[in-house]
Amino acid sequence: MNLSQKRLVIGLRIWTPFCLVVRASQQSDSNVQIRFGSVFNEDKSTGFFDFRTRLKLPNTQDRLRLIVESEPDSLAPESLRGESSQQNTLIDSALKSSVSAAVRYIEDDIGLDVDAGIRVDFPLDPFLRLRLKQGEVVDQWEWWQKQEAFAYYSKGIGARYGIGLGYVVTPTLDLGTDFGITWLDKEGLFYARENFFVQHQLDDSNRLRYQVSFLQSGEHELEPDSVLYNLQYERLLYKDWLIGQVIPQITHEADEDYEGKLSLTLSLAILLGPKYLH
């Protein structure tokens, strides 16, 4: 198993369980992820619901694919604090979920894909996206970078760049860092985020991730927004499609003089797709 595969098995992004969804999208054409739970803060508790899907529809050409997939709530993921900043009820959170239908042109040789489609919202939101991905695995090291330009009819235009570096210490322990920055024309702001993380696979059913993140934003110069650090524990509860997750997090906001606020996320994730339902 090479480094890239190990990262897909062990890795966690901001909250994606075990990166199994990423792994599934590479091995199968379609997958669905449903995640819901509660966030307990010092003064209140809220619920959340998250729905993610990627469906590759049949009868398309090799380079042209019709894709139906979930759309993120924010065009600037670098600004997200995770569920610790969740303000909605479970129902409101579910209603915010949206999907898009797009025709995707793919050039695997240069890591290019171009999407033209419609975000299913009220009103419907046409969009165009161009994305480039590069990366390489050298022994125990891996690097990757991504560039993206996008234009939404209602949300305006923007651009994003991300770069990351990973190192596998042992087959069950790896560490890394990544940096991402997004510019949104409609807001006239840049959003940036840097993550440092250590990922530990305890056994086949239990994983841990330790992460520190630095968030910044600004019109011309980036100013500190917040610092957050968390511990993510995840366990396979049934086969490889039902996952439990516990995330204690401390968030320091710049506009609150970096006073630490503790939150606890408890959630379940259900993964559906050819890989899981057997």
C-alpha positions as CSV (number, residue, x, y, z in Angstrom):
1,M,0.0,0.0,0.0
2,N,1.5,3.4,-1.0
3,L,1.4,6.6,0.9
4,S,-1.5,8.0,-0.9
5,Q,-3.6,4.9,-0.1
6,K,-2.6,5.1,3.5
7,R,-3.7,8.7,3.8
8,L,-7.1,7.8,2.3
9,V,-7.5,5.0,4.8
10,I,-6.2,6.7,7.9
11,G,-6.8,10.3,7.1
12,L,-9.4,12.7,8.3
13,R,-10.2,16.1,6.9
14,I,-12.1,18.6,9.0
15,W,-14.6,16.0,10.0
16,T,-14.9,13.4,7.2
17,P,-15.0,9.9,8.9
18,F,-11.7,8.0,8.2
19,C,-11.8,9.6,4.7
20,L,-13.8,6.6,3.7
21,V,-16.0,8.8,1.5
22,V,-12.9,9.9,-0.3
23,R,-11.7,6.3,-0.6
24,A,-15.1,5.2,-1.9
25,S,-15.3,7.9,-4.5
26,Q,-12.0,6.6,-6.0
27,Q,-13.0,3.0,-6.0
28,S,-16.7,3.2,-6.9
29,D,-18.8,5.5,-9.0
30,S,-21.3,6.6,-6.4
31,N,-21.6,7.1,-2.6
32,V,-23.8,8.8,-0.1
33,Q,-22.8,10.0,3.4
34,I,-25.4,11.0,6.1
35,R,-24.1,12.5,9.3
36,F,-26.0,13.9,12.2
37,G,-25.5,14.6,15.9
38,S,-25.3,17.2,18.6
39,V,-22.9,19.9,19.6
40,F,-22.6,20.8,23.3
41,N,-21.2,24.3,24.1
42,E,-20.6,26.0,27.4
43,D,-24.0,27.8,27.3
44,K,-26.2,25.7,24.9
45,S,-26.5,22.7,22.7
46,T,-27.5,22.4,19.0
47,G,-28.2,19.7,16.5
48,F,-26.9,19.3,13.0
49,F,-27.5,17.2,9.9
50,D,-25.1,16.9,7.0
51,F,-25.8,15.1,3.7
52,R,-23.1,14.4,1.1
53,T,-23.5,12.5,-2.1
54,R,-21.7,11.8,-5.4
55,L,-23.5,10.0,-8.1
56,K,-22.0,9.2,-11.5
57,L,-24.8,8.6,-13.9
58,P,-24.4,5.9,-16.7
59,N,-24.4,6.3,-20.4
60,T,-21.8,9.1,-20.6
61,Q,-18.5,9.3,-22.5
62,D,-15.1,8.6,-21.0
63,R,-14.2,12.3,-20.6
64,L,-17.7,13.6,-20.2
65,R,-19.6,12.6,-17.1
66,L,-22.9,13.6,-15.6
67,I,-22.4,14.1,-11.9
68,V,-24.9,14.7,-9.1
69,E,-23.2,15.7,-5.9
70,S,-23.8,17.6,-2.7
71,E,-22.8,21.3,-2.5
72,P,-21.0,22.9,0.5
73,D,-22.8,25.6,2.4
74,S,-19.8,27.9,2.1
75,L,-17.6,28.8,-0.8
76,A,-14.8,29.4,1.6
77,P,-14.2,26.2,3.7
78,E,-11.2,28.0,5.2
79,S,-13.6,30.0,7.3
80,L,-15.4,27.1,8.9
81,R,-14.9,26.3,12.6
82,G,-16.6,22.9,12.4
83,E,-19.8,22.2,14.3
84,S,-18.6,24.2,17.3
85,S,-20.1,27.3,15.5
86,Q,-23.3,25.6,14.6
87,Q,-26.3,27.9,15.3
88,N,-29.1,26.0,13.6
89,T,-31.5,23.4,14.9
90,L,-31.4,19.9,13.4
91,I,-34.3,20.6,11.0
92,D,-32.8,24.0,9.9
93,S,-29.4,22.3,9.3
94,A,-31.1,19.6,7.2
95,L,-32.9,22.1,5.1
96,K,-29.7,23.9,4.2
97,S,-28.4,20.7,2.4
98,S,-28.3,21.2,-1.4
99,V,-27.1,19.2,-4.4
100,S,-25.9,20.1,-7.9
101,A,-26.2,18.4,-11.3
102,A,-23.3,19.1,-13.7
103,V,-21.6,17.8,-16.8
104,R,-18.0,17.2,-16.0
105,Y,-15.1,17.2,-18.5
106,I,-12.1,15.3,-17.2
107,E,-8.4,15.3,-18.3
108,D,-6.8,12.7,-15.9
109,D,-3.3,13.2,-17.4
110,I,-3.1,16.8,-16.1
111,G,-5.5,16.5,-13.2
112,L,-8.1,18.8,-14.8
113,D,-11.8,18.8,-14.5
114,V,-14.3,21.3,-15.6
115,D,-17.9,21.4,-14.3
116,A,-20.9,23.2,-15.9
117,G,-24.2,22.7,-14.0
118,I,-26.9,24.0,-11.8
119,R,-27.0,24.1,-8.0
120,V,-30.4,22.9,-6.9
121,D,-31.5,25.8,-4.7
122,F,-34.2,28.5,-4.6
123,P,-33.8,30.0,-7.1
124,L,-31.7,27.6,-9.2
125,D,-28.1,28.7,-9.3
126,P,-26.1,27.9,-12.5
127,F,-22.3,27.6,-12.1
128,L,-19.0,26.9,-13.9
129,R,-15.9,25.5,-12.1
130,L,-12.4,24.7,-13.3
131,R,-10.1,22.6,-11.1
132,L,-6.6,21.4,-11.3
133,K,-4.9,18.8,-9.0
134,Q,-1.3,17.7,-8.8
135,G,0.6,15.6,-6.4
136,E,3.4,13.0,-5.9
137,V,4.4,10.3,-3.5
138,V,8.1,9.8,-2.8
139,D,9.0,7.1,-0.4
140,Q,7.2,8.1,2.9
141,W,6.5,11.6,1.7
142,E,3.5,13.0,-0.2
143,W,2.7,16.5,-1.5
144,W,-0.3,17.8,-3.3
145,Q,-1.8,21.1,-4.5
146,K,-5.1,22.2,-5.9
147,Q,-6.2,25.2,-7.9
148,E,-9.8,26.2,-8.6
149,A,-11.7,29.0,-10.2
150,F,-15.5,29.2,-10.0
151,A,-18.4,31.4,-11.0
152,Y,-21.9,31.1,-9.5
153,Y,-24.8,33.2,-10.8
154,S,-26.0,34.2,-7.3
155,K,-22.8,33.9,-5.3
156,G,-20.4,35.5,-7.7
157,I,-16.9,34.5,-8.7
158,G,-13.9,33.3,-6.7
159,A,-10.7,31.4,-6.7
160,R,-9.0,28.9,-4.4
161,Y,-5.5,27.5,-3.9
162,G,-4.4,24.7,-1.5
163,I,-1.2,22.9,-0.9
164,G,-0.3,20.1,1.6
165,L,2.5,17.9,2.7
166,G,2.3,14.5,4.5
167,Y,4.7,12.0,6.0
168,V,4.0,8.5,7.1
169,V,6.0,7.6,10.3
170,T,4.7,4.1,10.6
171,P,1.9,2.2,8.8
172,T,-0.5,3.4,11.6
173,L,0.9,6.9,12.2
174,D,1.2,9.8,9.9
175,L,1.5,13.6,10.2
176,G,1.2,16.5,7.9
177,T,0.2,20.1,7.2
178,D,-1.9,21.8,4.6
179,F,-2.7,25.4,3.7
180,G,-5.7,26.8,1.8
181,I,-6.7,30.3,0.7
182,T,-9.9,31.4,-1.0
183,W,-10.8,34.8,-2.6
184,L,-14.5,35.7,-3.0
185,D,-15.2,38.7,-5.3
186,K,-18.7,39.4,-3.9
187,E,-17.3,39.8,-0.4
188,G,-14.0,41.3,-1.5
189,L,-12.2,39.1,1.1
190,F,-9.5,36.5,1.3
191,Y,-10.0,33.5,3.7
192,A,-7.0,31.4,4.7
193,R,-6.5,28.4,6.9
194,E,-3.5,26.3,8.0
195,N,-3.8,22.9,9.6
196,F,-1.2,20.9,11.4
197,F,-2.3,17.3,12.2
198,V,-1.2,13.9,13.5
199,Q,-3.3,10.9,12.6
200,H,-3.1,7.6,14.5
201,Q,-4.8,4.3,13.6
202,L,-5.2,2.5,16.9
203,D,-6.6,-0.7,15.2
204,D,-8.9,-1.6,12.4
205,S,-11.9,0.0,14.2
206,N,-10.5,3.0,16.1
207,R,-8.7,6.2,14.9
208,L,-7.5,9.4,16.4
209,R,-6.6,12.7,14.9
210,Y,-5.0,15.7,16.7
211,Q,-5.3,19.0,14.9
212,V,-4.4,22.6,15.3
213,S,-5.8,25.2,12.9
214,F,-5.1,28.9,12.3
215,L,-7.8,30.9,10.5
216,Q,-7.3,34.3,8.9
217,S,-9.2,36.7,6.6
218,G,-8.9,40.2,5.2
219,E,-9.6,42.5,2.3
220,H,-6.0,43.3,1.4
221,E,-4.0,41.9,4.4
222,L,-4.8,38.7,6.3
223,E,-5.7,39.3,9.9
224,P,-6.0,36.5,12.5
225,D,-9.6,35.3,13.0
226,S,-9.3,32.3,15.3
227,V,-7.2,29.5,16.6
228,L,-8.7,26.1,17.2
229,Y,-7.5,22.7,18.3
230,N,-9.4,19.5,18.7
231,L,-9.1,15.8,19.2
232,Q,-11.2,13.6,16.9
233,Y,-12.0,10.0,17.9
234,E,-13.8,7.7,15.5
235,R,-14.9,4.1,15.8
236,L,-16.5,1.7,13.4
237,L,-19.7,0.6,15.1
238,Y,-21.0,-1.8,12.5
239,K,-19.0,-3.3,9.6
240,D,-17.5,-0.3,7.7
241,W,-20.6,1.9,7.1
242,L,-21.7,3.0,10.6
243,I,-19.3,5.3,12.4
244,G,-19.4,7.0,15.8
245,Q,-17.5,10.2,16.4
246,V,-16.5,12.3,19.4
247,I,-14.8,15.6,18.9
248,P,-13.8,17.9,21.9
249,Q,-12.6,21.2,20.6
250,I,-11.3,24.5,22.0
251,T,-11.8,27.6,19.9
252,H,-10.1,31.0,20.5
253,E,-11.7,33.9,18.6
254,A,-9.6,37.0,17.9
255,D,-12.6,39.3,18.4
256,E,-13.1,37.8,21.9
257,D,-9.5,38.3,23.0
258,Y,-8.7,34.7,22.3
259,E,-10.8,33.5,25.3
260,G,-11.0,29.7,24.9
261,K,-14.5,28.2,24.4
262,L,-15.0,24.4,24.8
263,S,-17.4,22.4,22.6
264,L,-18.1,18.7,22.3
265,T,-19.5,17.1,19.2
266,L,-21.2,13.7,19.3
267,S,-22.3,12.2,15.9
268,L,-23.1,9.2,13.8
269,A,-22.2,8.8,10.2
270,I,-23.8,6.4,7.7
271,L,-22.0,5.5,4.5
272,L,-23.9,4.1,1.6
273,G,-22.4,2.8,-1.7
274,P,-21.3,-0.3,-3.5
275,K,-18.3,-0.7,-1.2
276,Y,-20.3,-0.7,2.0
277,L,-23.6,-2.5,1.2
278,H,-22.5,-6.1,0.7
